[in-house]
Amino acid sequence: MQKSKWIVLTIFLAMIIGCTGNLTERQKDPVASLKVDNRESDSMIIYVVKGGVKQRLGQVNGLSIKRFIIPSHLLRDSYRLQFLADPIGSAQTPISDVLEVSPGEEITLLILNSL
């Protein structure tokens, strides 16, 4: 009985080590981050745009700062990205200029009060 417990424990540890190896490989993917400083009172839905296709990053509340990870698949091939802030309850959707974003960079998107 004691021997079977060790075999089960060994298999379990091997599975954990195998999964950990996959996680470290995923962490090698190129990543960048976006810091959104929303000085507007409205909450915003933030998108990243690459090649005319937008992908939602998340929401930043009014008068707050939030960081988002830019998905690694958007940093492959071309690093030319735009960022779109869609105010909740408004028809305006301001978009940034095209930016060259490299892995390891943090981009700051400053949303000013429109008053």
Secondary structure, 3 states (H helix, E strand, C coil): CHHHHHHHHHHHHHHHHHHHHHHHHHHCCCCEEEEEEECCCCCEEEEEEECCEEEEEEEECCCEEEEEEECHHHHCCCCEEEEEEEECCCCCCCECCCEECCCCCEEEEEECCCC
